[in-house]
Amino acid sequence: MVLCDKGALRRDGGQLLLAEGGGKFAPLQGGSDAAGERAEAQMYREFLQDVRERKPSPLRPEVALEPSKIA
């Protein structure tokens, strides 16, 4: 299960379920058109794809920390 402040993502059998906010889990459809999908769902999809492929995130921790250093 992946939790964040905007929702949660859970695997149930072979299906991915997404709960946004305090809502109930609903199936996350695979292979949908990214242009019409919400940004959070796309973020979860890309994260899980990277985990499945054991591919490191393109955003390194050093790069992610830069905005906080500037602030």
Contacts in CASP RR format, 6 or more apart in sequence:
PFRMAT RR
TARGET T0000
AUTHOR 0000-0000-0000
METHOD contacts of the structure
MODEL  1
MVLCDKGALRRDGGQLLLAEGGGKFAPLQGGSDAAGERAEAQMYREFLQD
VRERKPSPLRPEVALEPSKIA
1 8 0 8 1.000
1 9 0 8 1.000
1 10 0 8 1.000
1 11 0 8 1.000
2 8 0 8 1.000
2 9 0 8 1.000
2 10 0 8 1.000
2 44 0 8 1.000
2 47 0 8 1.000
2 48 0 8 1.000
6 20 0 8 1.000
6 21 0 8 1.000
6 40 0 8 1.000
7 18 0 8 1.000
7 19 0 8 1.000
7 20 0 8 1.000
7 21 0 8 1.000
7 22 0 8 1.000
7 40 0 8 1.000
8 18 0 8 1.000
8 19 0 8 1.000
8 25 0 8 1.000
9 16 0 8 1.000
9 17 0 8 1.000
9 18 0 8 1.000
9 19 0 8 1.000
9 28 0 8 1.000
9 44 0 8 1.000
9 48 0 8 1.000
10 16 0 8 1.000
10 17 0 8 1.000
10 19 0 8 1.000
10 25 0 8 1.000
11 17 0 8 1.000
12 25 0 8 1.000
15 27 0 8 1.000
16 27 0 8 1.000
16 28 0 8 1.000
16 30 0 8 1.000
16 44 0 8 1.000
16 48 0 8 1.000
17 25 0 8 1.000
17 26 0 8 1.000
17 27 0 8 1.000
17 28 0 8 1.000
18 25 0 8 1.000
18 26 0 8 1.000
18 27 0 8 1.000
18 28 0 8 1.000
18 41 0 8 1.000
18 44 0 8 1.000
19 25 0 8 1.000
19 26 0 8 1.000
20 38 0 8 1.000
20 40 0 8 1.000
28 41 0 8 1.000
28 44 0 8 1.000
28 45 0 8 1.000
30 45 0 8 1.000
34 42 0 8 1.000
34 45 0 8 1.000
37 45 0 8 1.000
47 57 0 8 1.000
49 55 0 8 1.000
50 56 0 8 1.000
50 57 0 8 1.000
END
